[in-house]
Amino acid sequence: MKPLLAFSRMVDSVNALFGRAADWMTLLACAISAGNATVRYGLSYSSNAWLEVQWYLFAGMVMLGASYTLFRNEHVRVDILYGSFGPRARLWVDILGIIVFLLPAMILLTWMTWPFFLDSWQRGEGSQNAGGLIRWPVKLILPVGFLMIALQGVSELIKRIALLRGLKPEGEAVVEYERPLQ
């Protein structure tokens, strides 16, 4: 179990880095948006490239921030029954959810979006807008994001199994459930 927990910690640390990158992308997108609005309405000038940068940053925020959200255990749950279960039952629900829903979906989405990126990269696809950006970098974010969610799912699966076996994951792993305030 120790090598699996070491792998889990490595995935967690990579996704923590992606989470910090997503945080900075949020700040940068807000600054660029404010700058675009100021220049557009103050100087009557606009740039398609700067508008597309905002879209690219938004894609990065969502796709790279999703795996970090799963790592922090802050993802959306259907709470109707989960909150009333005991700790061991919650672990089993998490394990089944990861195996039956999360991993198959993320593996399928990674597999489906890779050719989408690859085609764009091979063709050197660019924006159809005048002054726009190349497209393949933003399309690469899709398979990378889905892959990182899948890897984080494996990490969460390892941590849940370790907890069922009486082991406590090290590091900043978050496996406790906190009922949302309503």
Phi, psi and omega in degrees: 000332182299316178297324178293319178293326175295318175299317179300316179297322179296313178299316179301318182291322177296316180289333173294322176296316177298323178297317177294322177297319179296323176300314180292325177298324179297311179298315181296318179297321177295317180295317179294320178298315179296319178296317177300315181296318180297312181292319183294313184271335179274324184243001182054044179230142179221154180225123177296324181299317180291327175294318180291327175302319177300316180296318180296318178296321177297317177300317178295319179302312184289308188286326179270334178281339182295317180293325177292322178298318176296318178301318181281358180061037182247017180283165182285137176234154168271106195270001190306311181255327187307315183295336181269352179283157173283172183302316181293320179295322177297319178300317179294321177297316178299314181300312180295320178297319179294314184289318187275324187249303189297303185297313178300319181294315183290323177295316178298315180294323176299312181297321182284329184272343179299311178297328177301313176293312186301317178298315180297319181292315181295325180274352184063040186302134177238171179295148175278350179275143178300130179075012181282180185259169172290152188264333189298327179299319180288330177286334176292330180299329181297299181296325178296315179298313179295321178297318180292326175294318178298315179296322177293326175299318176297318178299316179294322177299314178301315181295320180294318179294320177299317179297320177297331180272004177089011178261144178255119178300141180275175176083205183262028180299136179245110180236356178281148179259132177242118181296132180293145176280134181230000000 
